[in-house]
Amino acid sequence: MRASEVRELSLEKAAEKLEDARESYFKLRFQFATGQLPDNSKLKVARRDIARIATIVREKERAREISQ
């Protein structure tokens, strides 16, 4: 997911996307461990997506704290 797409979401929706991404990464790790994941690069992409979304969620949380 692109950063611009995540930035358009509300804080709550972005947090939901973060949880979905973490769940997806968890499933990918199990597939990798059992040898069912043919493309290992999906793990790297999933980690980067999680980091990207988490960064944006934190930015939104900080912006909300500052504005209050």
C-alpha positions as CSV (number, residue, x, y, z in Angstrom):
1,M,0.0,0.0,0.0
2,R,1.3,3.4,-0.9
3,A,2.0,6.0,1.7
4,S,-0.3,8.5,0.0
5,E,-3.2,6.0,0.2
6,V,-2.6,5.5,3.9
7,R,-2.4,9.2,4.6
8,E,-5.8,9.7,3.1
9,L,-7.4,7.3,5.6
10,S,-8.6,8.4,9.0
11,L,-6.5,7.4,12.1
12,E,-8.9,4.6,12.9
13,K,-8.9,3.2,9.4
14,A,-5.2,3.4,9.2
15,A,-4.9,1.5,12.5
16,E,-7.2,-1.2,11.1
17,K,-4.9,-1.5,8.0
18,L,-2.0,-1.8,10.3
19,E,-3.6,-4.7,12.2
20,D,-4.5,-6.3,8.9
21,A,-0.9,-6.0,7.6
22,R,0.4,-7.5,10.8
23,E,-2.0,-10.4,10.5
24,S,-1.0,-10.9,6.9
25,Y,2.7,-10.9,7.8
26,F,2.0,-13.5,10.6
27,K,0.4,-15.8,8.0
28,L,3.3,-15.3,5.6
29,R,5.8,-16.3,8.3
30,F,3.9,-19.5,8.9
31,Q,3.9,-20.2,5.2
32,F,7.6,-19.6,5.0
33,A,8.3,-21.8,8.0
34,T,6.3,-24.7,6.5
35,G,7.9,-24.3,3.1
36,Q,4.6,-23.2,1.4
37,L,5.8,-19.7,0.5
38,P,7.3,-19.8,-3.0
39,D,8.3,-16.1,-3.1
40,N,10.3,-15.1,0.0
41,S,10.4,-11.5,-1.1
42,K,6.8,-11.1,0.1
43,L,8.1,-11.1,3.7
44,K,10.3,-8.1,3.0
45,V,7.5,-6.3,1.3
46,A,5.1,-7.0,4.1
47,R,7.6,-5.8,6.7
48,R,8.0,-2.5,4.8
49,D,4.3,-2.1,4.5
50,I,3.9,-2.5,8.3
51,A,6.7,0.0,8.9
52,R,5.2,2.5,6.5
53,I,1.7,2.2,7.9
54,A,2.9,2.3,11.5
55,T,4.9,5.5,10.8
56,I,1.9,7.2,9.4
57,V,-0.4,6.1,12.2
58,R,2.2,7.5,14.7
59,E,2.3,10.8,12.8
60,K,-1.5,11.0,12.9
61,E,-1.5,10.3,16.6
62,R,1.1,13.0,17.3
63,A,-0.8,15.5,15.2
64,R,-4.0,14.7,17.1
65,E,-2.1,15.2,20.5
66,I,-0.6,18.5,19.4
67,S,-4.0,19.9,18.1
68,Q,-5.7,19.1,21.4
